[in-house]
């Protein structure tokens, strides 16, 4: 696939994702959905980056609390981009801090606490949705499997 074909395919994918987040069908996406839209397009913005974008793009008027596709494209193509999602091993090393016995597993309750209270905090609903993707029947989560699942999506 040539570079131009790849760019055209990526642009089509971005338009499709944008359309899915355009709840009112008016060609605009609510500013508070910007982080989710960026992630759906394969970007990995931090919460700080999202807040900065919301401040810079948003304003006081209701109309400014949404972005059009052209603005979204400028955000996607901004100089410096967003941070690289990282390698699976990096994430696993982070979980190993909490895996005292080095079993490759961490308790579901402990994982929920970590994800909702440390670093870039997730909501309880987000954690519950995430845990649907992995086996939790034993009360433990294989964090290597969890990381693979997250990075594959």
Backbone as ProteinMPNN parsed JSONL, in Angstrom:
{"seq_chain_A": "XXXXXXXXXXXXXXXXXXXXXXXXXXXXXXXXXXXXXXXXXXXXXXXXXXXXXXXXXXXXXXXXXXXXXXXXXXXXXXXXXXXXXXXXXXXXXXXXXXXXXXXXXXXXXXXXXXXXXXXXXXXXXXXXXXXXXXXXXXXXXXXXXXXXXXXXX", "coords_chain_A": {"N_chain_A": [[0.854, -1.171, 0.0], [0.639, 2.169, -0.923], [2.0, 5.279, 0.35], [0.21, 7.389, -0.037], [-2.184, 5.99, -0.389], [-2.39, 4.846, 2.126], [-2.626, 7.165, 3.723], [-5.064, 8.142, 2.722], [-6.781, 6.062, 3.489], [-6.503, 6.206, 6.274], [-7.553, 8.765, 6.707], [-10.204, 8.327, 5.921], [-10.946, 6.479, 7.894], [-10.713, 8.132, 10.151], [-12.73, 9.983, 9.608], [-14.959, 8.316, 9.743], [-14.861, 7.524, 12.443], [-15.17, 10.04, 13.622], [-17.766, 10.641, 12.778], [-19.209, 8.731, 14.225], [-18.991, 9.75, 16.788], [-20.299, 12.11, 16.538], [-22.94, 12.977, 17.804], [-25.276, 14.5, 17.386], [-25.409, 14.79, 14.711], [-24.565, 17.077, 13.422], [-22.13, 17.688, 12.374], [-20.268, 18.176, 14.298], [-18.386, 17.42, 17.245], [-18.844, 16.892, 20.664], [-16.848, 18.636, 22.999], [-16.141, 17.32, 25.34], [-15.993, 14.722, 24.561], [-13.735, 14.474, 23.14], [-11.258, 13.272, 23.967], [-11.919, 10.516, 24.028], [-12.565, 10.17, 21.334], [-10.091, 10.715, 20.112], [-8.618, 8.558, 21.138], [-10.027, 6.471, 19.96], [-9.124, 6.773, 17.441], [-6.623, 5.802, 17.531], [-4.784, 7.325, 18.904], [-2.953, 8.428, 21.83], [-3.595, 10.267, 24.075], [-2.753, 12.028, 27.093], [-4.52, 12.738, 30.186], [-3.936, 15.334, 30.927], [-3.106, 16.456, 28.485], [-5.533, 16.292, 27.116], [-7.154, 17.992, 28.675], [-5.782, 20.41, 28.224], [-6.199, 20.684, 25.461], [-8.994, 20.93, 25.473], [-9.262, 23.381, 26.792], [-7.931, 25.091, 25.001], [-9.306, 24.72, 22.588], [-11.988, 24.801, 23.245], [-14.448, 27.118, 24.534], [-16.361, 29.786, 25.949], [-18.881, 29.892, 24.787], [-21.681, 27.858, 23.8], [-21.444, 26.753, 21.257], [-18.726, 26.668, 20.889], [-18.029, 24.613, 22.483], [-17.691, 22.332, 21.155], [-16.112, 20.461, 18.502], [-15.325, 20.773, 15.032], [-14.79, 18.723, 12.07], [-12.54, 19.62, 10.666], [-11.079, 21.055, 12.606], [-10.602, 18.933, 14.322], [-8.924, 17.357, 12.696], [-6.667, 19.028, 12.625], [-5.894, 18.825, 15.265], [-5.275, 16.088, 15.419], [-3.063, 16.025, 13.719], [-1.196, 17.596, 14.931], [1.904, 19.27, 15.678], [4.446, 17.274, 17.056], [2.617, 15.452, 18.011], [1.002, 12.847, 19.934], [1.875, 11.012, 22.898], [3.674, 7.931, 22.556], [2.041, 4.786, 22.762], [3.557, 2.922, 24.163], [5.44, -0.012, 25.184], [4.343, -3.404, 25.739], [5.809, -4.661, 27.786], [6.607, -2.562, 29.438], [4.249, -1.773, 30.728], [3.621, -4.138, 32.054], [5.762, -4.294, 33.84], [5.042, -2.205, 35.5], [2.761, -3.282, 36.74], [3.973, -5.386, 38.06], [5.075, -4.286, 40.322], [3.048, -4.378, 42.143], [2.628, -7.038, 42.353], [3.588, -8.993, 44.496], [4.417, -11.677, 44.871], [5.249, -12.338, 42.38], [3.654, -13.736, 40.453], [2.358, -13.167, 38.14], [-0.177, -12.422, 38.292], [-2.772, -10.295, 39.586], [-4.903, -9.196, 42.177], [-8.413, -8.696, 41.594], [-9.783, -6.701, 43.042], [-7.629, -5.168, 43.975], [-6.568, -4.325, 41.54], [-8.709, -2.774, 40.593], [-8.628, -0.746, 42.516], [-6.098, 0.394, 41.985], [-6.436, 1.342, 39.345], [-8.478, 3.203, 39.648], [-7.535, 5.027, 41.456], [-4.818, 5.726, 41.226], [-2.303, 7.417, 39.267], [-3.417, 8.238, 36.002], [-6.526, 8.462, 36.619], [-9.232, 6.171, 36.351], [-12.781, 5.842, 35.84], [-15.164, 4.02, 37.875], [-16.969, 2.747, 36.199], [-15.555, 2.646, 33.777], [-13.472, 0.924, 34.49], [-14.902, -1.408, 35.111], [-15.905, -1.994, 32.559], [-13.516, -2.49, 31.201], [-12.618, -4.773, 32.565], [-14.37, -6.672, 31.651], [-13.226, -7.73, 29.448], [-11.342, -9.586, 30.148], [-10.487, -12.642, 31.913], [-11.847, -12.967, 35.037], [-12.717, -14.753, 36.849], [-11.408, -16.176, 38.855], [-10.914, -14.329, 40.726], [-8.604, -13.08, 40.364], [-6.438, -11.3, 38.086], [-4.758, -11.87, 35.116], [-2.211, -9.962, 34.422], [-0.557, -9.634, 32.21], [-2.066, -10.637, 30.113], [-4.157, -8.803, 30.286], [-2.847, -6.387, 29.59], [-2.084, -6.997, 26.937], [-4.627, -7.224, 25.788], [-5.633, -4.62, 26.127], [-3.791, -3.064, 24.619], [-4.191, -4.156, 22.122], [-6.604, -3.217, 21.379]], "CA_chain_A": [[0.0, 0.0, 0.0], [1.465, 3.37, -1.002], [1.804, 6.256, 1.417], [-1.019, 8.129, -0.326], [-3.308, 5.093, -0.103], [-2.465, 4.731, 3.583], [-3.162, 8.431, 4.225], [-6.475, 8.204, 2.35], [-7.489, 5.106, 4.341], [-6.508, 6.768, 7.628], [-8.498, 9.88, 6.697], [-11.537, 7.721, 5.896], [-11.18, 5.92, 9.23], [-10.919, 9.257, 11.066], [-14.061, 10.534, 9.32], [-15.945, 7.37, 10.279], [-14.84, 7.648, 13.904], [-15.748, 11.345, 13.938], [-19.215, 10.517, 12.577], [-19.774, 7.962, 15.339], [-19.021, 10.603, 17.975], [-21.144, 13.263, 16.205], [-24.231, 12.483, 18.297], [-26.401, 15.285, 16.867], [-25.375, 14.796, 13.254], [-24.374, 18.453, 12.946], [-20.752, 17.889, 11.945], [-19.468, 18.617, 15.442], [-18.276, 16.466, 18.354], [-18.741, 17.583, 21.952], [-15.463, 18.738, 23.459], [-15.871, 16.338, 26.399], [-15.782, 13.417, 23.918], [-12.527, 14.574, 22.328], [-10.283, 12.26, 24.382], [-12.378, 9.201, 23.561], [-12.446, 10.165, 19.879], [-8.667, 10.577, 19.792], [-8.22, 7.175, 21.433], [-10.644, 5.624, 18.935], [-8.31, 6.951, 16.225], [-5.297, 5.242, 17.759], [-3.91, 8.252, 19.618], [-2.822, 8.089, 23.242], [-3.413, 11.505, 24.835], [-2.887, 11.993, 28.548], [-5.609, 13.59, 30.661], [-3.44, 16.711, 30.885], [-3.184, 16.893, 27.087], [-6.948, 16.468, 26.78], [-7.602, 19.232, 29.339], [-5.187, 21.535, 27.495], [-6.927, 20.807, 24.197], [-10.327, 21.44, 25.774], [-9.12, 24.813, 27.094], [-7.52, 25.823, 23.801], [-10.308, 24.602, 21.534], [-13.279, 25.2, 23.795], [-14.617, 28.499, 24.961], [-17.522, 29.99, 26.809], [-20.144, 29.683, 24.081], [-22.067, 26.46, 23.623], [-20.94, 26.3, 19.963], [-17.292, 26.413, 21.03], [-17.851, 23.419, 23.314], [-17.647, 21.208, 20.224], [-15.122, 20.647, 17.435], [-15.694, 20.266, 13.713], [-13.807, 17.755, 11.578], [-11.309, 20.33, 10.296], [-10.348, 21.291, 13.858], [-10.159, 17.62, 14.786], [-7.761, 16.975, 11.886], [-5.515, 19.815, 13.088], [-5.479, 18.233, 16.544], [-4.629, 14.806, 15.094], [-1.803, 16.251, 13.016], [-0.44, 18.652, 15.611], [3.343, 18.997, 15.81], [4.79, 16.52, 18.262], [1.647, 14.379, 18.204], [0.735, 12.381, 21.287], [2.897, 10.052, 23.318], [3.588, 6.562, 22.071], [1.386, 3.967, 23.779], [4.518, 2.162, 24.96], [5.581, -1.446, 24.95], [3.659, -4.215, 26.752], [6.702, -4.952, 28.916], [6.607, -1.411, 30.338], [3.038, -1.846, 31.538], [3.743, -5.306, 32.934], [6.67, -3.915, 34.935], [4.251, -1.397, 36.425], [1.925, -4.185, 37.53], [4.832, -6.233, 38.892], [5.28, -3.592, 41.601], [1.963, -4.802, 43.03], [2.618, -8.504, 42.326], [4.667, -9.311, 45.446], [4.885, -13.057, 44.692], [5.659, -12.474, 40.972], [2.874, -14.815, 39.851], [1.765, -12.722, 36.884], [-1.576, -12.114, 38.573], [-3.062, -9.281, 40.592], [-6.294, -9.311, 42.596], [-9.355, -7.814, 40.914], [-10.008, -5.541, 43.902], [-6.418, -4.354, 43.968], [-6.491, -3.706, 40.222], [-9.713, -1.704, 40.564], [-8.115, 0.353, 43.337], [-4.986, 1.017, 41.252], [-6.926, 2.051, 38.164], [-9.371, 4.309, 40.007], [-6.932, 5.94, 42.427], [-3.426, 6.08, 40.951], [-1.997, 7.863, 37.906], [-4.568, 8.796, 35.295], [-7.616, 7.708, 37.229], [-10.372, 5.738, 35.552], [-14.017, 5.747, 36.611], [-15.557, 2.64, 38.182], [-17.617, 2.203, 35.006], [-14.505, 2.333, 32.807], [-12.758, -0.265, 34.969], [-15.807, -2.547, 34.926], [-15.922, -2.287, 31.121], [-12.21, -3.068, 30.891], [-12.518, -6.114, 33.144], [-15.193, -7.598, 30.867], [-12.396, -8.277, 28.368], [-10.401, -10.593, 30.661], [-11.028, -13.624, 32.856], [-11.726, -12.56, 36.443], [-13.471, -15.749, 37.619], [-10.633, -16.64, 40.01], [-10.666, -13.195, 41.614], [-7.289, -12.568, 39.968], [-6.323, -10.917, 36.685], [-3.45, -12.055, 34.497], [-1.983, -8.612, 33.909], [0.042, -9.692, 30.873], [-3.223, -10.777, 29.223], [-4.86, -7.523, 30.334], [-2.072, -5.42, 28.804], [-2.223, -7.379, 25.521], [-5.989, -6.89, 25.384], [-5.751, -3.159, 26.039], [-2.991, -2.545, 23.512], [-4.747, -4.657, 20.861], [-7.785, -2.394, 21.063]], "C_chain_A": [[0.901, 1.235, 0.0], [1.129, 4.31, 0.144], [0.508, 7.032, 1.21], [-2.252, 7.28, -0.045], [-3.501, 4.953, 1.402], [-3.08, 5.989, 4.179], [-4.653, 8.551, 3.93], [-7.299, 7.267, 3.225], [-7.589, 5.641, 5.766], [-7.519, 7.9, 7.715], [-9.937, 9.369, 6.699], [-11.889, 7.154, 7.267], [-11.453, 7.025, 10.241], [-12.303, 9.867, 10.864], [-15.146, 9.626, 9.895], [-16.018, 7.468, 11.797], [-15.494, 8.957, 14.322], [-17.271, 11.278, 13.84], [-19.883, 9.759, 13.716], [-19.903, 8.808, 16.603], [-19.865, 11.862, 17.764], [-22.588, 12.89, 16.53], [-25.429, 13.208, 17.688], [-26.444, 15.325, 15.346], [-25.181, 16.177, 12.655], [-22.932, 18.749, 12.523], [-19.831, 18.355, 13.053], [-19.499, 17.535, 16.528], [-18.09, 17.266, 19.637], [-17.307, 17.522, 22.463], [-15.151, 17.696, 24.532], [-15.753, 14.913, 25.855], [-14.476, 13.37, 23.134], [-11.492, 13.505, 22.683], [-10.655, 10.872, 23.888], [-12.254, 9.085, 22.045], [-10.987, 10.002, 19.462], [-8.189, 9.148, 20.031], [-8.803, 6.207, 20.409], [-9.864, 5.695, 17.624], [-6.87, 6.514, 16.437], [-4.318, 6.168, 18.448], [-3.905, 7.889, 21.1], [-2.606, 9.351, 24.079], [-3.526, 11.271, 26.338], [-4.072, 12.865, 28.941], [-5.196, 15.053, 30.622], [-3.511, 17.257, 29.465], [-4.631, 17.148, 26.677], [-7.471, 17.755, 27.402], [-7.051, 20.461, 28.623], [-5.908, 21.766, 26.169], [-8.317, 21.394, 24.429], [-10.281, 22.934, 26.059], [-8.825, 25.608, 25.832], [-8.578, 25.816, 22.707], [-11.646, 25.133, 22.014], [-13.299, 26.665, 24.169], [-15.84, 28.593, 25.835], [-18.844, 29.707, 26.099], [-20.425, 28.189, 23.929], [-21.493, 25.911, 22.314], [-19.467, 25.943, 20.057], [-17.022, 25.176, 21.881], [-17.883, 22.157, 22.457], [-16.6, 21.518, 19.157], [-15.674, 20.102, 16.125], [-14.564, 19.368, 13.213], [-12.486, 18.424, 11.219], [-10.445, 20.599, 11.537], [-9.796, 19.983, 14.4], [-8.934, 17.149, 14.01], [-6.51, 17.741, 12.315], [-4.987, 19.253, 14.405], [-4.733, 16.923, 16.29], [-3.23, 15.0, 14.532], [-0.925, 17.299, 13.689], [1.034, 18.272, 15.719], [3.643, 18.28, 17.13], [3.846, 15.373, 18.546], [1.368, 14.079, 19.666], [1.755, 11.317, 21.628], [2.602, 8.662, 22.757], [2.925, 5.707, 23.149], [2.351, 3.153, 24.632], [4.488, 0.683, 24.625], [4.874, -2.224, 26.058], [4.515, -4.465, 27.993], [6.726, -3.807, 29.929], [5.409, -1.468, 31.281], [3.116, -3.01, 32.523], [4.676, -5.005, 34.098], [5.946, -3.057, 35.969], [3.371, -2.258, 37.312], [2.76, -5.053, 38.465], [5.133, -5.599, 40.244], [4.249, -4.068, 42.623], [1.853, -6.319, 43.14], [3.782, -9.005, 43.183], [5.26, -10.707, 45.238], [5.332, -13.345, 43.262], [4.971, -13.659, 40.283], [2.341, -14.455, 38.467], [0.3, -12.356, 37.045], [-1.667, -11.029, 39.638], [-4.546, -9.406, 40.931], [-7.182, -8.29, 41.899], [-9.58, -6.548, 41.738], [-8.82, -4.597, 43.909], [-6.275, -3.622, 42.627], [-7.486, -2.553, 40.115], [-9.222, -0.493, 41.35], [-7.023, 1.114, 42.582], [-5.521, 1.889, 40.124], [-7.822, 3.236, 38.499], [-8.717, 5.334, 40.927], [-5.516, 6.407, 42.111], [-3.257, 6.531, 39.504], [-3.179, 8.547, 37.263], [-5.78, 7.955, 35.665], [-8.732, 7.397, 36.232], [-11.601, 5.745, 36.449], [-14.3, 4.271, 36.899], [-16.174, 1.972, 36.953], [-16.577, 1.807, 33.958], [-13.751, 1.066, 33.205], [-13.62, -1.507, 34.778], [-15.857, -2.968, 33.458], [-14.622, -2.967, 30.699], [-12.121, -4.514, 31.368], [-13.395, -7.138, 32.429], [-14.356, -8.323, 29.814], [-11.434, -9.363, 28.834], [-11.093, -11.503, 31.667], [-10.768, -13.161, 34.285], [-12.372, -13.581, 37.373], [-12.731, -16.229, 38.862], [-10.423, -15.534, 41.042], [-9.315, -12.545, 41.345], [-7.328, -12.205, 38.485], [-4.892, -11.172, 36.234], [-3.119, -10.722, 33.827], [-1.28, -8.591, 32.561], [-1.065, -9.801, 29.828], [-3.992, -9.457, 29.149], [-4.154, -6.488, 29.459], [-2.198, -5.727, 27.314], [-3.597, -6.982, 24.988], [-6.143, -5.387, 25.191], [-5.016, -2.629, 24.812], [-3.492, -3.025, 22.151], [-5.948, -3.832, 20.426], [-7.33, -1.006, 20.873]], "O_chain_A": [[1.815, 1.342, 0.818], [0.11, 4.157, 0.818], [-0.214, 7.303, 2.17], [-3.25, 7.78, 0.475], [-4.629, 4.944, 1.895], [-3.955, 5.905, 5.041], [-5.422, 9.004, 4.778], [-8.393, 7.627, 3.658], [-8.643, 5.541, 6.395], [-8.265, 7.989, 8.69], [-10.79, 9.914, 7.398], [-13.009, 7.332, 7.745], [-12.325, 6.879, 11.097], [-12.973, 10.226, 11.832], [-16.129, 10.103, 10.462], [-17.106, 7.492, 12.372], [-16.283, 8.985, 15.267], [-17.98, 11.791, 14.705], [-20.991, 10.1, 14.129], [-20.821, 8.606, 17.398], [-20.118, 12.601, 18.715], [-23.361, 12.531, 15.641], [-26.483, 12.603, 17.492], [-27.4, 15.832, 14.759], [-25.58, 16.428, 11.518], [-22.555, 19.906, 12.337], [-18.742, 18.866, 12.791], [-20.496, 16.836, 16.703], [-17.285, 18.196, 19.694], [-16.642, 16.491, 22.371], [-14.014, 17.234, 24.626], [-15.444, 13.991, 26.61], [-14.146, 12.347, 22.534], [-10.909, 12.895, 21.787], [-9.804, 10.136, 23.388], [-11.883, 8.031, 21.528], [-10.686, 9.229, 18.553], [-7.444, 8.593, 19.223], [-8.15, 5.235, 20.03], [-9.938, 4.784, 16.799], [-5.997, 6.816, 15.623], [-3.138, 5.839, 18.568], [-4.756, 7.13, 21.563], [-1.565, 9.5, 24.72], [-4.295, 10.424, 26.793], [-4.573, 13.641, 28.127], [-6.014, 15.921, 30.319], [-3.93, 18.396, 29.259], [-4.918, 18.114, 25.97], [-8.158, 18.529, 26.735], [-7.768, 21.443, 28.433], [-6.193, 22.906, 25.8], [-8.765, 22.255, 23.672], [-11.159, 23.676, 25.619], [-9.399, 26.676, 25.617], [-8.729, 26.798, 21.981], [-12.35, 25.828, 21.282], [-12.279, 27.353, 24.119], [-16.3, 27.598, 26.394], [-19.821, 29.322, 26.742], [-19.508, 27.369, 23.93], [-21.099, 24.747, 22.252], [-19.005, 25.021, 19.384], [-15.874, 24.741, 21.98], [-18.078, 21.053, 22.966], [-16.244, 22.676, 18.935], [-16.395, 19.104, 16.106], [-13.514, 19.264, 13.848], [-11.421, 17.849, 11.445], [-9.232, 20.394, 11.513], [-8.663, 19.928, 14.88], [-8.003, 16.6, 14.599], [-5.419, 17.172, 12.365], [-3.778, 19.212, 14.63], [-3.679, 16.681, 16.879], [-2.319, 14.228, 14.834], [-0.005, 17.83, 13.066], [1.371, 17.094, 15.838], [3.135, 18.661, 18.184], [4.211, 14.423, 19.238], [1.485, 14.952, 20.526], [2.424, 10.782, 20.744], [1.455, 8.284, 22.522], [3.216, 5.882, 24.333], [1.986, 2.734, 25.73], [3.628, 0.203, 23.887], [4.81, -1.757, 27.195], [4.006, -4.478, 29.114], [6.85, -4.041, 31.131], [5.542, -1.238, 32.483], [2.725, -2.88, 33.683], [4.408, -5.419, 35.226], [6.204, -3.167, 37.167], [3.246, -1.993, 38.508], [2.3, -5.416, 39.548], [5.417, -6.308, 41.21], [4.538, -4.152, 43.817], [1.067, -6.827, 43.939], [4.828, -9.391, 42.662], [6.463, -10.902, 45.408], [5.747, -14.462, 42.956], [5.617, -14.472, 39.622], [1.923, -15.332, 37.711], [-0.382, -12.025, 36.075], [-0.775, -10.865, 40.47], [-5.358, -9.693, 40.051], [-6.763, -7.161, 41.642], [-9.57, -5.444, 41.193], [-8.982, -3.377, 43.855], [-5.907, -2.448, 42.588], [-7.15, -1.483, 39.607], [-9.379, 0.646, 40.91], [-7.031, 2.345, 42.55], [-5.108, 3.038, 39.969], [-7.916, 4.179, 37.712], [-9.283, 6.403, 41.156], [-5.059, 7.398, 42.682], [-3.983, 6.078, 38.619], [-3.868, 9.343, 37.9], [-6.021, 6.888, 35.1], [-9.115, 8.223, 35.403], [-11.484, 5.664, 37.672], [-13.746, 3.385, 36.248], [-15.94, 0.792, 36.691], [-16.699, 0.759, 33.325], [-13.431, 0.234, 32.356], [-13.126, -2.543, 34.334], [-15.852, -4.16, 33.15], [-14.643, -3.921, 29.921], [-11.609, -5.377, 30.656], [-13.188, -8.342, 32.581], [-14.73, -9.398, 29.347], [-10.776, -9.998, 28.009], [-12.151, -11.171, 32.201], [-9.62, -12.985, 34.694], [-12.556, -13.306, 38.558], [-13.367, -16.647, 39.83], [-9.833, -15.763, 42.097], [-8.93, -11.584, 42.011], [-8.141, -12.732, 37.726], [-3.937, -10.746, 36.884], [-3.684, -10.392, 32.784], [-1.4, -7.607, 31.831], [-1.015, -9.144, 28.788], [-4.425, -9.046, 28.073], [-4.799, -5.793, 28.675], [-2.398, -4.815, 26.511], [-3.715, -6.468, 23.876], [-6.72, -4.94, 24.201], [-5.566, -1.832, 24.053], [-3.246, -2.373, 21.136], [-6.265, -3.762, 19.239], [-8.142, -0.122, 20.598]]}, "name": "protein", "num_of_chains": 1, "seq": "XXXXXXXXXXXXXXXXXXXXXXXXXXXXXXXXXXXXXXXXXXXXXXXXXXXXXXXXXXXXXXXXXXXXXXXXXXXXXXXXXXXXXXXXXXXXXXXXXXXXXXXXXXXXXXXXXXXXXXXXXXXXXXXXXXXXXXXXXXXXXXXXXXXXXXXXX"}
